[in-house]
Amino acid sequence: MQSVMDMALSDKTLEYYKYLEELCKSINSSNEDEVLRKIYLFLEEVSPEYYHDDKMDKLFSFLLDEAIETEKKVKSYITDVSINKSNGDSVVSNIVNLGRKNIEVMHSMDINHLVNIDDIDLSGTCEESSRIIKDICDGMGINNYLINIEPGYDQRLALFRGDGYHYFNIIYVDHNYYLVDLTYKQFFMKRQGLLERINIPYCCGVLPGAFMEIDEERKSVSTELLKNGFIKLDEDKLRYYLDGFTMSYRNGLYYQDYNMDSGYSIDQYIEFLMHEKNMSDYEDIKYLGYLKRPIKKGK
């Protein structure tokens, strides 16, 4: 007897769905890169078949949902995200280590046994973790700023339907500014960290870490931040840090037409952080957020 799903889907979509289902069953720690790339390239290839009258057919969502279920099985990262437990004895490193301990305790209470921060999935915990750092700094009388960035640098753009925001801290110690981001490793998860993902319609894009990895200067900043939990700020480091987010707010249509770079200066980033402007002031909104039509080949 046919299932409800079998009856609801067209023969073509059912065939595609079962192909993705088999890929999902086959994935393991030794082949996850290969399987994920197969899935992404397959969805990109078949997506034009579901684009009619300037919109994507809802049947495509069945295929996309199966791909997302496969991604959920992947727990690894695209780079080494091991934390440096001996990151110095400065005021900043002590703040960071105290913040990490608070995060470990918080997650241990949830599951009733002690956990190491290396083993915690920090996805979606940026706000509470950043508020921990703010509370520590406030208690020590240290000037600090709790920073929130939204996709496109403006919540009103609603690029990913309210998802994709991030919190981090900037603190001022001994006449220097430091950027603290205790949950940064979440942006290097492999399940959304392969660049082949970027050309799939209505897929929520690629994580910032993927774009940090493809440039040596950006990678140097991300490596230091992942290990130590903080970086001493200058204009270049702040720009490189924000570049990863900026590039992740775009879809594949942008990278079809332009280079794999952010294109923004530190002065423009300051405008974004001060909420004076956002990315739509500088580039076409079609390049931002969800890809709403298949990528045309041959361009």
Protein Blocks (a to p, Z undefined) as FASTA:
>chain_A
ZZfklmmpcfklmmmmmmmmmmmmmpcfklmmmmmmmmmmmmmmmmmmmggghiacfklm
mmmmmmmmmmmmpmbdfbdcbdcfbgojafklmmmmmmmmmmmmmmmmmnopacdfklpc
fehilmmmmmmmmmmmmmnopacddddddehiiaklomngoiaiacdddddeehiacddd
fklmmmmcfklmcfklmmgghiebjafklmmmmpmklmmmmmmmmmnopacddfklmmmm
mmmmmmmmpcfklmmmmccdekiafklmmmmmnomacfklmbcfklgcjafbdcdehZZ
